[in-house]
Amino acid sequence: MSKKPDTDVMVEVVEATIRILMDHGFTRDEALQLMLSQIAVQVSPEIMRLGVTLSENHHEDFAKAEWTGGDEAVQQKIGSVEYALGPL
């Protein structure tokens, strides 16, 4: 990677995309699956293996979170992400 990613911005972009897809009738899981399918065909197998490793190591961090969407969503600063995106 040519630049150290700003993890807060990355998480905010992903969450915004999820909210847009949910506004179009998809569930949170469906939105993530749609995004993953597009990413999977556009990145190299080596990067996908890194993604699988990150998922195996950090999925529980997100699985424990309570997610809201639609009318329940509240716009707020996400704050620093020190776990799942850290290895990037």
Summary of the structure (lengths in Angstrom):
residues: 88
radius of gyration: 13.6
end to end distance: 8.5
largest distance: 38.6
contacts: 172
relative contact order: 0.18
helix: 61%
strand: 0%
